[in-house]
Amino acid sequence: MRWAAATAFIRLAGLDGTPVDPGLLSRAVTELTAAARSPFDRVTDYCEGDLFGHIERTLHALPPGSNPSVREALDACLPRIVWDYSGSRTRRAIQELFPTPQPRPAPRYTDLTAAQQQLLGDLAGHRHTWLIRSSADGLRDLGLPHTQEALQSFVRAHHTA
């Protein structure tokens, strides 16, 4: 309920150019940040159930610089690609979370940041194998596992170690 209210508030805030109370805006952004950090089941029909993509689009509707906490919320959404049906969020997440190739030999899963682990874990378990295939060249160029099977082994090695 709070996520829906925060989303509606932000979406409606900029429609007519009326100034928005900074305290209310801050509370709405804080709510969306909390939602982005939480595991969830499908909670919306918008964006084909892609809550993280929906939060990103909502926050991008705000004028730049309107709230300094927006970056934190966007960062929380970045590695969450479980419902990325177009592949664009996945490609952007790979580029932003892995800006340079990984050292050789490749790092262990546990040596990666939490956001990097989240992204690779989501890819390993993604139900649309085309998404991994469409990202394979970029993952390979970065020195990362680039097939779903390799990603699953990479992630599983951490959980069984």
N, C-alpha and C positions, 0 to 999 in steps of 0.2 A: 504494500500500500504506500509506504514512504517513497519507494523507488518511483512508483507511478506519479505521485504528487510532485516529486522533485523534477521528473522528466517533463511533466506538463508545465510546471512553473517556468523552467528554463526555455522550453519551446515557445511559450506564450510571451515571455518577458520581452523579447526584442521585436515583436510584431508591429507595434504602433509607435515605437521610439520613446515611449514613456520611461523615465528613469526608474530603475529597479532598486529597491532597498538593498544595500550591500550586505546587510546581515542575513536577509532572507536568501539572497543569492549564494552566500557562503554556506548556509545550511543545506541548500539544494545540492551544491557541488560536493559537500561532505557526504551527503547521502548517496550520491552516485559513485563516489570513491569507495564507500563501504560496500556497495553492491558489486562493484568491479573486483573487489578483493575476495568476495565470498563465492564458495562453490554453490551451484544451483542446478536445478533441473529447468527445463524449458518454462519460462515465466511469461513470455509474450508471444503474440503472433506477429508482431512487427518484425521486419527484417528476417523472416523465416525462423524466428526463435533466437536469433543472434543478439543476445542481450548486450554483449560487449561492443559489437558493432553499432548497436542502437545508442548505447551510452556515448560512444565516440562521436557519432553524428549529432547527437543532442548537444554535446559540449562544444563542438565546432560551430554550432549556431550562435554561440556567445561572441560578442565583439572581442577581438584580441586584447589581452591585458585586462579584461573586466574582472578577473579573479585569479590571483596567483596560484590557487590550489588546483586549477584546471589541469596543469601539467601532471600533477600527481595522479589524478584520476585517469588521464589518458595513458600514463605509464602503466597503471594497473590493468588497463584493458589490452595493452599491446600484445602480450604473449598469449592471450586467450583466443585461440582460433578454432575451437571445437565446432562452431557452426559457421565457418567461413565458406560460403558456397561459391563465391566468385574467384577466390584465390588472391585477391588484391591485398587483403589485410595480412595474409600469410607472407606474401612477398615483402611487404613493407616491414613487418615484424622481423623477418630474417635480416633485412638490410639494417634496421635500426639496432637490433640486439647483437648482431655480429657484424660490426662495421669493418672489421679486417679479418683476413684468414686466421684460423687457429694455428698455434705453433705445432710443429711436428716433433715428436708424435702428438697426436690429438690429445687434448686434455681429457681427464676423466670426467664423467658426468657430475660428480660431486665438486669438481673444481669450477664448474660454471656458476653463474649468478642464478638466483632463484627465478628470475624472469626467463633466462635462457633455458633453464631446466623445464619450466612450465611450457614454453613453446615446443621444445623437442618432445616432451611427454605428450602434449596434445597431438602433435604430428604422429607420434608412434601409435597412438590409439585412435586416430581419425578414421571415421567410417567411409570416407571418400578417398580411395587410393589414388585417384587422379590428382588430388591436391599435392600429394607427396611427389608423384611423377612430374608434375608441372614445376615443382620447386627443386627437383633433383640436381640440376646443373648448378644452381646457386649454392646449395648445400655442399656439393662436391667441391666447388671452387673455394669454399671456406674451410675445407678439411673436416667436414662433419659427415656423419652417416647420411646417406642419400637415398636409401630405400626404406620402405616401411619395416621390413624385416630387420635391417641393420639398426634402425632407430629403436625398435622394440628391444633388441639385444643390448644396445647401449644403455637404455633406461633400465632394463631388467637387471643388468649387471650391478647397478647401484642398489637396487632393492634386495638382491640376494646376497650382497657382500656383507 
